[in-house]
């Protein structure tokens, strides 16, 4: 059985370009910049066989053309609305067999209207490359999608096992937790405080806060707390909104936008 490495390639101020590798080959997810990817591939003597795109924002696709021109045998996968003419189109339910792995494509709209997640089982654990839909402690802003779609995408994530690992594309954990601290249900505050301390320690030691498990997010992510009736009720009172999951989720996103 192959051993797979999953590595976060840092780009820009806070982007992570994820790379899955084994036996000299690699799959690259959301290469917003090419230089960092090329350096990583060269350093580790890897050849990219596929690029997976979650959505069309420049910090996720900016390096695609350079990489595709350099690595002629690499296959690009993206939604037809991502604006990448040389891509194999994928959508909800698409199955991709790459490098001995079977990826399932899941629509996870909200941040954008054509946002995708790529789900794959590695070493018995489900891994979700979720782009900008879910962040540790938070969620993506709504641009071309809708808040209803984002809420529905979170609802679908909640159907996955608690040990599912999420690989978001940004290091936003600390800012999300500090926001959560201001609005979370009172019984969650100590959990959030501990998470802030742990995250700060990791970042100060030049580590990253990701990936994150669904079980952990259920503890510290206030957007997921909108699906828990008791926690939702308390946050509804603090946010002065309807005592309803979608209403609280929406109010949280608005409050985070203004934080």
C-alpha positions in Angstrom: 0.0 0.0 0.0 1.3 3.4 -1.0 2.2 6.0 1.7 0.8 9.4 0.9 2.2 12.7 2.2 0.0 15.8 2.4 1.9 19.0 2.6 0.8 22.7 2.8 2.8 24.9 0.4 2.7 28.4 1.8 1.9 31.3 -0.7 1.0 35.0 -0.4 0.3 36.1 3.1 -1.9 33.2 4.3 -2.7 30.8 1.5 -2.0 27.1 1.6 -1.6 25.2 -1.7 -2.1 21.6 -0.7 0.0 18.8 -2.3 -0.6 15.1 -2.0 2.4 13.0 -3.0 3.5 9.4 -3.4 6.2 7.6 -5.4 7.5 10.7 -7.1 4.1 12.0 -8.2 1.9 14.8 -6.8 -1.6 16.2 -6.9 -1.7 20.0 -6.4 -4.9 21.7 -5.1 -5.5 25.4 -5.8 -2.2 26.7 -7.0 -2.7 30.4 -6.7 1.0 30.9 -7.3 3.4 28.8 -9.4 6.8 29.6 -8.0 6.3 28.1 -4.6 4.8 24.9 -6.1 7.6 24.5 -8.6 10.2 25.0 -5.8 8.4 22.3 -3.6 8.1 19.9 -6.5 11.8 20.3 -7.5 13.0 20.1 -3.9 11.2 16.8 -3.4 11.7 15.5 -6.9 8.0 15.3 -7.6 6.1 15.4 -10.9 2.5 16.7 -10.8 0.0 14.5 -12.4 -3.1 16.5 -11.6 -4.3 20.0 -10.4 -7.6 20.2 -8.6 -9.4 23.6 -8.4 -12.1 24.4 -5.8 -13.0 27.9 -7.2 -12.1 30.6 -9.6 -10.5 33.3 -7.3 -7.1 34.4 -8.5 -5.3 33.3 -5.3 -6.4 29.8 -6.1 -5.8 29.6 -9.9 -3.1 32.3 -10.5 -0.4 29.7 -11.0 -2.3 27.3 -13.2 -1.2 28.5 -16.6 2.5 28.4 -15.7 2.2 25.0 -14.2 0.3 23.5 -17.1 2.8 24.9 -19.6 5.7 23.5 -17.6 4.2 20.1 -16.8 2.7 18.9 -20.1 1.3 15.6 -18.8 -0.5 17.2 -15.9 -4.3 17.1 -16.0 -6.3 20.1 -14.7 -9.8 19.5 -13.1 -12.2 22.4 -12.4 -15.8 23.4 -12.7 -16.9 24.6 -16.1 -17.7 28.0 -14.5 -14.1 28.4 -13.2 -13.0 30.0 -16.5 -10.2 27.5 -17.2 -10.6 26.4 -20.8 -8.0 23.7 -20.6 -9.6 21.9 -17.7 -11.5 18.6 -17.5 -14.9 19.7 -16.2 -16.1 18.3 -12.9 -19.2 18.8 -10.9 -21.3 17.3 -8.1 -20.7 13.6 -7.9 -17.8 13.4 -10.3 -15.3 10.6 -9.5 -11.6 11.0 -10.1 -9.1 8.2 -10.0 -5.7 9.8 -9.6 -2.5 8.3 -8.3 -4.3 5.3 -6.8 -6.8 7.6 -5.0 -10.5 8.0 -5.6 -11.8 11.5 -5.2 -15.4 12.4 -5.0 -16.3 15.9 -6.1 -18.9 17.7 -4.0 -20.6 21.0 -4.7 -20.0 23.3 -1.7 -21.4 26.6 -2.9 -21.7 29.7 -0.9 -18.3 31.4 -1.0 -18.9 31.2 -4.8 -21.7 29.7 -6.7 -19.5 27.0 -8.3 -17.3 26.2 -5.4 -16.2 22.5 -5.2 -14.8 20.3 -2.5 -12.7 17.2 -3.2 -13.2 14.3 -0.8 -10.8 11.4 -0.7 -10.2 8.5 1.7 -6.5 8.2 2.7 -5.3 5.7 5.4 -8.9 5.0 6.4 -9.7 8.7 7.1 -11.8 10.9 4.9 -10.0 14.1 3.8 -11.8 17.1 2.5 -10.0 19.8 0.4 -12.6 22.5 1.0 -11.0 25.6 -0.4 -12.7 28.6 1.1 -15.9 27.1 2.3 -14.9 26.0 5.8 -12.0 27.5 7.7 -10.9 26.3 11.1 -13.2 28.2 13.5 -15.0 29.9 10.7 -16.4 29.9 7.1 -15.7 31.8 3.9 -17.2 35.1 2.9 -20.2 35.1 0.5 -19.2 36.4 -2.9 -21.0 35.0 -5.9 -22.9 32.3 -3.9 -25.5 32.8 -1.2 -25.6 32.4 2.5 -28.3 29.7 2.2 -25.9 27.8 -0.1 -23.1 28.2 2.4 -25.3 26.9 5.3 -26.3 23.9 3.2 -22.7 23.2 2.4 -21.9 23.1 6.2 -24.9 20.9 6.7 -23.5 18.4 4.2 -20.1 18.5 5.9 -21.8 17.6 9.2 -22.9 14.3 7.7 -19.3 13.2 7.6 -17.6 11.2 10.4 -16.1 13.2 13.2 -12.6 12.1 12.3 -12.9 13.6 8.9 -9.9 16.0 8.2 -10.5 19.3 6.5 -7.8 21.1 4.5 -8.8 24.8 4.1 -6.8 27.1 1.8 -6.1 29.8 4.3 -4.5 30.3 7.8 -7.4 32.2 9.3 -7.8 30.1 12.5 -6.5 32.6 15.0 -8.7 35.5 13.8 -11.7 33.2 13.6 -11.2 32.0 17.2 -10.8 35.6 18.4 -14.1 36.5 16.8 -15.7 33.4 18.2 -14.6 34.4 21.7 -16.8 37.6 21.4 -20.0 35.8 20.4 -19.9 32.1 21.4 -22.2 30.5 24.0 -20.8 31.0 27.5 -20.1 27.3 28.1 -17.8 27.3 25.0 -15.6 30.2 26.1 -13.0 28.1 27.9 -12.8 25.8 24.9 -12.2 28.8 22.6 -9.6 30.3 25.0 -7.7 27.0 25.0 -7.9 26.8 21.2 -6.5 30.3 20.9 -3.6 29.5 23.2 -2.8 26.3 21.3 -3.1 28.0 17.9 -0.8 30.8 18.9 1.8 28.4 20.2 1.7 26.4 16.9 2.1 29.5 14.8 4.9 30.9 17.0 6.7 27.7 16.5 6.4 28.0 12.7 3.8 25.3 12.5 0.4 25.6 11.0 -3.1 25.1 12.5 -4.3 22.7 9.8 -5.7 20.3 9.0 -8.6 20.3 11.4 -11.0 17.5 12.2 -14.8 17.8 12.1 -15.0 16.7 15.7 -12.7 19.5 16.7 -14.6 22.0 14.6 -17.9 21.0 16.3 -16.2 22.2 19.5 -14.7 25.5 18.4 -16.5 26.6 15.2 -19.4 29.0 16.0 -20.8 28.6 12.5 -21.3 24.8 13.2 -22.8 25.8 16.6 -25.7 27.2 14.7 -26.7 23.6 14.0 -26.9 22.8 17.7 -30.2 24.0 19.2 -29.0 25.0 22.7 -25.9 26.8 21.4 -27.9 28.4 18.6 -30.4 29.7 21.0 -27.8 31.5 23.2 -26.1 33.0 20.2 -29.4 34.2 18.8 -29.9 36.2 22.0 -26.4 37.7 21.7 -26.8 38.5 18.0 -30.4 39.7 18.5 -31.7 37.6 15.6 -34.3 34.8 15.1 -33.7 31.6 17.1 -33.1 29.6 13.9 -30.0 27.9 12.5 -29.9 29.8 9.2 -30.7 33.1 10.9 -27.8 32.7 13.4 -25.4 31.5 10.7 -26.3 34.5 8.6 -26.0 36.9 11.6 -22.6 35.4 12.4 -21.3 35.9 8.9 -22.4 39.5 8.9 -20.8 40.1 12.3 -17.5 38.5 11.1 -17.6 40.7 8.0 -17.7 43.7 10.3 -15.3 42.5 12.9 
